[in-house]
Amino acid sequence: MSSIPLPPEDRVLSPRTGWTRAHWEAVADGLLASALRHAGPGHALIALPGPRPSVSGTRSDALEGFARTFLLAAFRIAGSAGADPHGFLSRYAEGLAAGTRAPTTDRELTGGDPVSWPSVGDRDQAMVEAASVALALRLTRPWLWDRLDEPVRERVRAWLAGALHHTPVDNNWWLFPFTVGGFLTEVGADADGAARAAVERGLAKIEQWYLGDGWYTDGRPRAFDHYNGWAFHLYPVLHAHLAGDGGLMEVYGPRLGSHLDGYARTFGADGSPMHQGRSLTYRFAAAAPLWAGALTGHTPLTPGATRRIASGSLRHFLDRGAVDADGLLTLGWHGPHLPLVQEYSGPASPYWASKGFLGLLLPPGHPVWTAVEEPAPVEHADAVVPLPRPGWLIQSTAADGVVRLHNHGSDDQPADRVLPDDPLYARLAHSTATGPVLDGTPDNHVGVLVDGELSLRGRIRPLGAGDGWAASTHRPRVRGAELPGVTVTSVVLAAGADEIHAHLVAGAEPGTEVRHSGWAAAGTSVAESTDGLSTRVVAATPDGTELTSSLRNVHGYAAAATRRAPNGTAYGTAAALPVLTGTTRGTVALFVAASRLSATEPEGLPALPVHVEGPRVRLRRPDGSELEALLAPGAVTVTVNRPAG
């Protein structure tokens, strides 16, 4: 449970979560009060305790502590029409004055200077934090910026302007100078035109990564993750909203609405966002695009459903240890979990979650706060929804509230080389109830074994996603090189909680071992069982429930087993996964498995009506329709046969 004092639940207004605007305000106040206890001299830097610094250094980390909590304070105070009973803004005003007095290139808090901010450089973390400072100043302008002494304003303008004249990382980072430019233009600090140019340049840069239907790739050819919502959509629509720019809103508002149509389906009934992609320690920042849709009117969700998903996400993490006993957000997922955290994250990085409080900009009388909560998409009925642009298939079940993301399109590989698989991107599937195994036998993976080494997916080539299916092909890689002439063509067919995974392995030597693994179930303990060519893992979760991962052979596999994850996953220290293995017979071999991830697993393993005939795989769905997949090397054709009448 959370260490932050909260008001009583309101199960009349919020029958699903019990939380209201008062809960959001209480959490914001609690997080700010705890973080500000760690402010240094002049409140310029907030150096939070943590297990390790980021690669950017301790001074940069302390700037993060200031900038990201400042953004939280801005949402809290701007949403209360300037009311600031706790005096937060005066502390940030003092910090602005002190931190910008003598910016430094020293990235470490050593040498006797505990005050100065790091200056902004090329591809430098300070550029990221400059965007948060600029946005916070823009939101609180009447109560802070307009009241600062002119010398302080001039120093802040000069420090922020560094973001306009240095090069960002070539991905969503272009939106950081964009955000700085938006603020400086608004306050008339654009004598040389650099601020306006940064706005125009940022929008032009991200346009090259827009693939349609509300989906951007993050700089690399196929890098899809939460940055779609909390960066690519958030910054442009918020700028258009604050600037009153109807022309921009006509472009970026509908894109946000299209994105939310699929994105809202990726939240579990327990409030969990999809556990996929980098920067997962930002946690309930995943709520930011939901609130942005409500703020701008570009959303397919009702106000009650918006609040239900967003409040569910915030409560999910606070109920599961994201905030420690000192009231600070930790580096991890539920509680601390360093293996999940990228090297660019330091102790204050989790406060990117401040973006999740964007909803406080909507006044207390807005329907998003006054409407009765309505069910989230996952709670309505079982659904299988394709998202063709990222190459995903979203599969959700109402009985247990679990959402699964079948991945046949996101690999986060750069354009000019192929890196080792990133478990947060390259898995066949991700979910709201599981995390990938970061060391040990990979979960949700298909590979061939060469001299005892399991191949990686490498670059994924999507083959499409449609009604109940998604498919892709890849060239397996071992020890950094493709296996000559070998391809693996994969398709998933899904219905209810059940998944059929078919893999056509072509070009491998006869007798090559093929391995397919299922979901890694994790918790406080796990039980494993194998019966013939069926295997399962049951995890006892910290919530007091059970999560079952099962896998059985349909065609081609010859052995079943379970494997332990030596260091667990983000969902528990005890974890295991089911595994099937088989060998190729001839130069083209088909392998088919039935898999299930469920928190309401009935007795016995899945026994779906699945038929394999040559390279064809057929799945009979509960509505009587049939999915038929025809696999060939590098190609998949799926047809839907519906009953007559």
C-alpha positions in Angstrom: 0.0 0.0 0.0 1.0 3.6 -0.5 2.9 5.6 2.1 1.1 8.7 1.0 -2.0 9.7 3.1 -5.2 9.5 1.0 -8.8 10.6 1.4 -11.6 8.0 1.8 -12.7 6.1 -1.3 -15.8 7.3 -3.2 -17.4 4.1 -4.6 -20.4 6.0 -5.8 -18.6 8.4 -8.2 -15.8 5.9 -8.8 -17.2 2.4 -8.5 -14.2 0.8 -10.2 -11.2 2.4 -8.5 -12.7 4.4 -5.6 -10.5 7.3 -6.5 -11.4 10.9 -7.4 -9.7 14.2 -8.1 -9.0 14.5 -4.4 -6.9 11.4 -4.5 -4.8 12.7 -7.5 -4.2 16.0 -5.6 -3.2 14.1 -2.4 -0.8 11.9 -4.3 0.7 15.0 -6.1 1.1 16.8 -2.8 2.7 13.8 -1.1 5.2 13.2 -3.9 6.2 16.8 -4.0 6.6 17.1 -0.2 8.7 14.0 0.0 11.0 15.0 -2.9 11.4 18.6 -1.7 12.9 17.3 1.5 16.0 16.5 -0.6 16.4 19.9 -2.1 19.9 21.4 -1.8 21.0 25.0 -1.2 18.8 27.5 -2.9 16.4 24.7 -3.9 18.2 24.6 -7.2 19.0 20.9 -7.3 17.0 18.0 -5.8 19.4 15.0 -5.3 17.2 12.1 -4.5 18.7 8.9 -2.9 19.0 5.9 -5.1 20.9 2.7 -5.8 23.1 4.3 -8.5 23.4 7.4 -10.6 22.6 7.7 -14.3 25.3 7.8 -16.9 24.8 11.6 -17.1 26.2 12.1 -13.6 24.9 13.2 -10.2 24.5 16.9 -11.1 22.3 16.0 -14.1 20.4 13.6 -11.9 19.7 16.4 -9.4 18.6 18.7 -12.2 16.1 15.9 -13.1 14.9 16.0 -9.5 14.2 19.7 -9.9 12.7 19.7 -13.4 10.5 16.7 -13.2 9.0 17.5 -9.8 8.6 21.2 -11.0 6.4 19.8 -13.8 4.3 17.9 -11.2 3.9 21.1 -9.2 2.9 23.0 -12.3 0.1 20.6 -13.1 -1.1 20.7 -9.5 -1.1 24.5 -9.2 -2.2 25.4 -12.7 -5.1 23.0 -12.3 -6.1 24.8 -9.1 -6.1 28.2 -10.8 -2.9 29.2 -9.0 -3.8 28.1 -5.5 -0.6 27.0 -3.8 -1.4 26.3 -0.1 1.9 24.3 0.4 4.1 27.1 -1.1 5.6 24.9 -3.8 6.1 27.6 -6.3 8.2 29.9 -4.1 10.7 27.0 -3.7 10.9 26.5 -7.4 11.2 30.2 -8.0 14.2 30.2 -5.6 15.7 27.2 -7.5 15.3 28.9 -10.8 17.2 31.9 -9.5 20.0 29.9 -7.9 20.5 27.2 -10.5 20.9 29.5 -13.5 23.4 31.9 -11.8 26.4 30.1 -13.0 25.7 27.0 -15.2 28.5 24.5 -15.4 29.8 21.8 -17.6 30.6 19.7 -14.5 28.2 16.8 -14.5 29.0 15.6 -11.0 28.0 17.1 -7.7 31.6 17.5 -6.6 34.1 20.4 -6.3 32.1 22.4 -3.8 29.3 23.6 -6.0 25.9 22.1 -4.9 23.8 24.8 -6.7 24.6 25.3 -10.4 22.6 23.6 -13.1 24.5 21.8 -15.9 24.5 23.7 -19.1 22.7 22.2 -22.1 24.9 20.5 -24.7 24.6 18.2 -27.7 22.6 15.0 -27.0 22.7 16.0 -23.3 20.2 15.1 -20.6 19.9 18.7 -19.6 18.1 19.3 -22.9 15.4 16.8 -21.7 15.0 18.6 -18.4 15.0 22.0 -20.1 11.7 20.9 -21.7 10.1 20.1 -18.4 11.3 23.4 -16.9 9.9 25.3 -19.9 6.6 23.5 -19.9 6.2 24.0 -16.1 7.0 27.8 -16.6 4.4 28.0 -19.4 1.7 26.4 -17.3 2.4 28.5 -14.2 3.3 31.7 -16.0 0.8 34.1 -14.2 1.9 32.9 -10.8 5.6 32.4 -11.3 7.3 33.6 -14.5 5.5 37.0 -14.7 6.5 37.6 -11.0 10.2 36.8 -11.3 12.7 39.6 -11.3 13.9 40.5 -14.7 17.6 39.5 -14.1 16.3 36.0 -13.1 14.1 35.8 -16.2 17.0 36.7 -18.4 19.2 34.0 -16.8 16.5 31.4 -17.2 15.9 32.4 -20.8 19.6 32.1 -21.6 19.8 28.7 -20.0 16.8 27.4 -21.8 18.0 28.8 -25.1 20.9 26.3 -25.0 18.3 23.7 -26.0 17.7 25.6 -29.2 21.3 25.7 -30.3 22.4 22.1 -29.6 21.7 18.8 -31.3 19.2 16.4 -29.7 19.3 12.6 -30.1 17.6 11.8 -33.4 14.3 10.5 -32.0 11.6 11.9 -29.8 14.2 14.3 -28.4 13.5 16.8 -31.1 10.4 17.6 -29.1 12.4 19.0 -26.2 13.8 22.0 -28.1 10.3 22.2 -29.6 8.8 22.6 -26.1 11.4 25.1 -25.1 10.8 27.1 -28.2 7.1 27.1 -27.6 7.5 28.7 -24.2 10.2 31.2 -25.3 8.0 32.3 -28.3 5.1 32.8 -26.0 7.0 35.1 -23.6 8.5 37.1 -26.4 12.1 35.8 -26.0 12.7 35.0 -29.7 14.7 37.9 -31.1 16.8 35.7 -33.3 14.0 33.5 -34.4 15.6 30.4 -33.0 12.6 29.6 -30.7 10.1 29.5 -33.6 12.5 27.6 -35.7 12.8 25.0 -33.0 9.1 24.5 -33.0 8.9 24.2 -36.8 11.9 21.9 -36.9 10.6 19.6 -34.2 7.3 19.1 -36.0 9.1 18.5 -39.3 11.4 15.9 -37.7 8.7 13.8 -36.2 6.7 13.8 -39.4 9.2 11.5 -41.0 8.4 8.9 -38.3 4.6 9.1 -38.5 3.3 5.9 -40.0 -0.4 6.6 -39.8 -3.4 5.6 -37.6 -1.9 7.5 -34.7 1.5 5.6 -34.6 5.0 7.0 -34.7 8.2 5.0 -34.6 10.8 6.5 -32.3 13.6 7.4 -34.6 14.5 3.8 -35.5 12.7 2.0 -38.3 10.4 0.0 -36.0 10.6 1.2 -32.4 7.1 1.3 -30.9 6.5 1.9 -27.2 5.0 4.3 -24.7 6.9 7.2 -26.1 4.1 7.4 -28.7 1.7 8.6 -26.0 3.8 10.5 -23.5 6.0 12.2 -26.1 5.0 12.2 -29.8 1.4 12.9 -29.1 1.6 14.8 -25.8 4.0 17.6 -26.7 2.4 18.7 -30.0 -1.2 18.6 -28.8 -0.3 20.4 -25.5 1.6 23.1 -27.4 -1.4 23.5 -29.8 -3.7 23.7 -26.8 -1.7 26.3 -24.9 -1.0 28.4 -28.0 -4.6 28.3 -29.2 -3.3 27.1 -32.5 -6.3 25.6 -34.3 -4.3 24.7 -37.4 -1.9 22.5 -35.4 -4.7 21.0 -33.4 -6.5 20.0 -36.6 -3.4 17.9 -37.5 -2.3 16.5 -34.2 -5.6 16.2 -32.4 -7.1 13.5 -34.7 -3.8 11.6 -34.6 -4.0 11.5 -30.8 -7.6 10.3 -31.1 -6.7 7.5 -33.5 -3.8 6.5 -31.2 -6.1 6.3 -28.1 -8.5 4.1 -30.0 -6.0 1.2 -29.8 -3.9 2.4 -26.8 -6.8 2.4 -24.4 -7.1 -1.3 -25.0 -3.6 -1.9 -23.7 -4.5 -1.3 -20.0 -5.4 -4.2 -17.8 -8.4 -4.2 -15.5 -6.0 -3.9 -12.6 -4.8 -0.6 -14.0 -1.5 -1.9 -15.3 -0.2 -0.4 -18.5 1.4 -2.7 -21.1 4.7 -3.9 -19.9 6.6 -3.3 -23.1 9.3 -0.9 -24.2 11.9 1.1 -22.5 11.6 3.6 -19.6 8.9 1.5 -17.8 10.1 3.1 -14.6 8.0 6.1 -15.7 5.0 4.0 -14.7 1.8 6.1 -14.6 3.1 8.6 -17.1 1.2 6.1 -19.4 -2.0 8.0 -18.3 -0.8 11.3 -19.9 -2.2 10.7 -23.5 -5.5 9.7 -22.0 -5.8 13.0 -20.2 -4.5 14.9 -23.3 -7.4 13.4 -25.2 -9.9 14.7 -22.7 -8.2 18.1 -22.4 -8.4 18.7 -26.2 -11.6 16.8 -27.0 -9.7 14.3 -29.3 -10.5 11.0 -27.7 -12.8 8.0 -28.4 -13.3 7.5 -24.6 -16.1 8.8 -22.5 -15.0 11.0 -19.5 -15.9 8.2 -17.1 -13.8 5.7 -19.0 -10.9 8.1 -19.2 -10.8 8.6 -15.5 -11.3 5.0 -14.8 -8.3 3.9 -16.8 -6.1 6.8 -15.6 -7.0 6.4 -11.9 -6.6 2.7 -12.3 -3.1 3.1 -13.5 -2.1 5.5 -10.7 -3.6 3.3 -8.0 -2.1 0.1 -9.6 1.4 1.4 -8.8 0.7 3.0 -5.5 -0.9 -0.2 -4.2 2.1 -2.3 -5.3 5.1 -0.5 -3.8 6.1 2.1 -6.4 6.4 4.7 -3.6 8.8 3.7 -0.8 8.4 4.3 2.9 9.9 7.8 2.5 7.3 8.8 -0.1 9.7 8.6 -3.1 9.2 6.9 -6.4 11.7 4.1 -6.9 13.7 2.8 -9.9 11.6 -0.2 -11.0 8.1 -1.3 -11.9 6.0 -2.1 -8.8 8.8 -1.8 -6.3 12.5 -1.4 -7.0 13.7 -3.5 -9.9 17.1 -2.3 -11.3 17.4 -5.0 -14.1 14.5 -3.2 -15.8 16.1 0.2 -15.7 18.1 1.7 -18.5 21.5 3.3 -17.9 20.2 6.8 -18.7 17.9 6.6 -15.6 18.9 7.9 -12.2 17.1 8.3 -8.9 14.9 11.1 -10.1 14.0 9.7 -13.5 10.8 8.0 -12.3 9.3 11.5 -11.8 8.7 11.5 -15.6 5.5 10.0 -14.1 4.6 13.6 -13.4 3.1 13.7 -16.8 0.4 11.3 -15.6 -1.0 14.3 -13.6 -1.9 16.2 -16.7 -5.5 15.6 -15.9 -5.3 18.1 -13.1 -5.3 20.8 -15.8 -9.0 19.9 -16.3 -11.1 21.9 -13.7 -12.9 20.1 -10.9 -16.2 20.7 -12.7 -15.1 19.0 -15.9 -17.0 15.8 -16.8 -13.8 13.8 -16.6 -14.0 14.4 -12.8 -17.7 14.5 -12.3 -18.9 11.6 -14.4 -19.4 8.2 -12.9 -16.5 5.9 -13.8 -17.3 3.6 -16.7 -15.7 0.3 -17.6 -12.3 0.3 -19.4 -12.3 -1.5 -22.8 -10.8 -4.7 -21.3 -13.8 -4.9 -18.9 -16.5 -5.0 -21.6 -15.9 -8.3 -23.3 -13.1 -10.5 -24.7 -11.5 -8.8 -27.7 -8.8 -9.4 -30.2 -7.9 -6.2 -32.0 -5.2 -5.7 -34.7 -3.0 -2.6 -34.7 -1.4 -3.0 -38.2 0.9 0.0 -38.1 3.1 -1.3 -35.2 2.4 -4.9 -36.2 0.6 -5.8 -33.0 -2.4 -7.8 -32.0 -4.1 -6.8 -28.8 -5.9 -9.7 -27.0 -7.9 -9.1 -23.8 -10.1 -11.2 -21.6 -12.8 -9.7 -19.4 -12.9 -12.5 -16.9 -9.4 -11.9 -15.6 -8.7 -8.4 -17.0 -5.4 -9.5 -18.6 -4.3 -7.8 -21.8 -1.8 -9.4 -24.1 0.2 -7.7 -26.9 1.4 -10.1 -29.7 4.4 -8.5 -31.3 5.0 -9.0 -35.0 6.4 -5.5 -35.8 8.5 -3.8 -33.1 12.2 -4.6 -32.6 13.9 -1.3 -31.8 16.7 -2.1 -34.2 18.7 0.8 -35.7 18.7 1.2 -39.4 22.4 0.8 -39.9 23.2 -2.3 -37.8 21.5 -5.2 -35.9 21.9 -5.3 -32.2 21.2 -8.2 -29.8 17.5 -8.6 -29.0 16.1 -6.2 -26.4 13.7 -8.3 -24.3 11.4 -5.3 -23.9 10.9 -5.1 -27.6 11.8 -8.3 -29.4 9.6 -10.8 -27.6 6.7 -12.5 -29.5 4.3 -11.2 -26.8 4.1 -8.8 -23.8 1.3 -8.4 -21.3 -0.1 -6.4 -18.4 0.5 -9.3 -16.0 4.0 -10.5 -17.0 7.4 -9.1 -17.6 10.1 -10.6 -19.8 13.0 -12.7 -18.5 16.0 -10.5 -18.7 18.6 -13.2 -18.0 18.1 -16.9 -18.7 15.9 -18.7 -21.1 13.9 -16.1 -23.0 10.1 -16.2 -22.7 7.8 -15.8 -25.6 10.5 -16.6 -28.1 11.1 -18.8 -31.0 14.6 -19.8 -32.1 16.8 -22.5 -33.5 19.8 -23.9 -31.6 23.2 -23.9 -33.3 26.0 -25.5 -31.2 23.9 -25.1 -28.2 23.2 -21.4 -28.7 19.7 -20.1 -29.2 19.1 -17.8 -32.1 17.8 -14.2 -31.8 15.0 -12.6 -33.8 17.1 -9.6 -34.9 15.2 -7.4 -37.4 11.5 -8.3 -37.6 9.7 -7.9 -40.9 6.0 -7.5 -40.3 3.7 -9.4 -42.6 0.4 -7.9 -41.5 -2.2 -7.9 -38.7 -5.9 -8.5 -39.1 -9.0 -10.0 -37.7 -7.6 -12.4 -35.0 -4.1 -12.6 -36.4 -0.6 -11.1 -36.8 2.4 -12.4 -38.6 6.1 -11.6 -39.3 9.3 -13.1 -40.6 12.9 -12.9 -39.4 16.3 -14.3 -40.2 17.6 -16.0 -37.1 20.9 -14.6 -35.7 23.6 -16.5 -33.7 26.7 -14.8 -32.4 25.9 -11.5 -34.2 25.4 -13.0 -37.6 22.4 -14.2 -39.7 22.2 -18.0 -40.3 22.8 -18.2 -44.0 19.6 -19.1 -45.9 17.5 -19.6 -42.8 14.1 -17.9 -42.2 11.5 -18.2 -39.6 8.0 -17.2 -40.6 5.5 -16.8 -37.7 1.8 -16.2 -37.2 -0.3 -16.0 -34.1 -4.1 -16.8 -34.2 -6.0 -15.6 -31.1 -9.4 -16.1 -29.7 -10.6 -15.6 -26.1 -7.6 -16.4 -23.9 -6.1 -18.8 -26.3 -3.2 -18.3 -28.7 -2.0 -20.5 -31.5 1.6 -19.9 -32.5 2.8 -21.3 -35.8 6.4 -21.1 -37.1 7.6 -22.2 -40.4 11.4 -22.8 -40.3 13.0 -22.9 -43.8 16.6 -23.4 -44.8 17.9 -25.0 -41.6 19.8 -28.3 -41.7 17.6 -31.3 -41.1 17.7 -32.2 -37.4 18.1 -28.6 -36.2 16.5 -28.1 -32.8 13.7 -25.5 -32.6 12.5 -24.0 -29.3 9.3 -22.1 -28.6 8.7 -20.7 -25.1 5.6 -19.3 -23.5 4.7 -16.7 -20.9 7.0 -16.2 -17.8 4.6 -16.4 -14.8 6.1 -14.7 -11.7 5.2 -14.1 -8.2 6.1 -15.1 -4.6 6.3 -18.8 -5.7 5.7 -20.9 -8.7 4.6 -24.5 -9.3 5.6 -26.4 -12.5 4.1 -29.4 -14.1 4.6 -31.3 -17.4 2.3 -34.0 -18.9 3.5 -35.4 -22.1 3.7 -32.6 -24.6 1.9 -30.1 -22.4 3.5 -28.0 -19.7 2.4 -25.3 -17.4 3.5 -22.9 -14.7 1.3 -21.5 -11.9 2.5 -18.4 -10.0 1.2 -17.2 -6.7 1.1 -13.4 -7.1 1.6 -10.8 -4.4 -2.1 -9.9 -4.9 -3.1 -13.3 -3.5 -4.2 -14.6 -6.9 -2.8 -17.2 -9.3 -1.4 -16.6 -12.8 -1.2 -19.6 -15.1 1.0 -20.0 -18.2 0.4 -23.1 -20.2 1.8 -24.4 -23.5 1.1 -27.6 -25.5 2.2 -29.1 -28.7 -0.2 -29.1 -31.7 2.3 -30.0 -34.4 6.0 -30.6 -34.7 7.3 -30.5 -31.2 8.7 -33.6 -29.4 9.4 -32.5 -25.9 8.0 -30.2 -23.2 9.6 -28.8 -20.1 9.7 -25.7 -17.8 12.6 -23.4 -17.1 13.2 -21.2 -14.1 14.1 -17.6 -14.5 17.1 -17.3 -12.1 16.4 -13.7 -11.1 12.7 -13.6 -11.6 11.0 -10.7 -13.5 9.6 -7.3 -12.6 6.5 -9.1 -11.3 8.2 -11.4 -8.8 11.4 -13.0 -7.6 10.1 -16.5 -8.4 9.4 -17.1 -12.1 9.3 -19.9 -14.6 8.1 -20.5 -18.2 7.0 -23.4 -20.3 9.1 -24.6 -23.2 8.5 -26.8 -26.2 11.3 -28.3 -28.4 11.4 -30.2 -31.7 13.7 -30.8 -34.6 13.4 -30.0 -38.3 12.7 -32.8 -40.7 13.7 -31.6 -44.2 14.5 -28.1 -45.2 11.0 -26.7 -44.4 9.4 -27.6 -41.1 6.2 -26.4 -39.4 5.8 -26.1 -35.6 2.5 -25.2 -34.0 1.8 -24.6 -30.3 -1.2 -23.7 -28.2 -0.5 -21.2 -25.4 -2.6 -19.5 -22.7 -1.9 -16.9 -20.1 -4.8 -16.6 -17.6 -5.6 -15.6 -14.1 -8.8 -17.7 -14.2 -7.3 -20.9 -15.6 -9.8 -23.8 -15.6 -8.7 -27.4 -14.9 -6.7 -28.9 -17.8 -4.7 -27.3 -20.6 -6.2 -25.5 -23.6 -7.9 -27.9 -26.0 -8.8 -25.7 -28.9 -10.2 -26.9 -32.1 -7.0 -26.5 -34.1 -6.2 -28.4 -37.3 -2.9 -28.6 -39.2 -2.9 -29.8 -42.8 0.4 -29.3 -44.6 1.4 -25.6 -44.3 -2.2 -24.7 -43.3 -3.3 -24.0 -39.7 -7.0 -23.6 -38.9 -8.5 -22.3 -35.7 -12.2 -22.5 -34.9 -13.4 -19.5 -32.9 -16.2 -19.4 -30.3 -18.5 -17.5 -32.8 -18.2 -20.4 -35.3 -15.9 -18.6 -37.7 -12.6 -20.1 -38.7 -9.2 -18.5 -39.1 -7.0 -20.2 -41.7 -3.4 -19.4 -42.0 -1.3 -20.5 -45.0 2.4 -20.3 -44.3 5.2 -20.1 -46.9 8.8 -19.0 -46.4 8.6 -15.2 -45.8 4.8 -15.0 -46.4 1.6 -15.7 -44.6 -2.0 -15.6 -46.0 -4.8 -15.5 -43.5 -8.5 -15.9 -44.4 -11.6 -15.8 -42.2 -14.2 -18.3 -43.0 -17.6 -17.4 -41.5 -20.5 -19.8 -41.1 -23.2 -19.5 -43.7 -26.2 -17.4 -42.7 
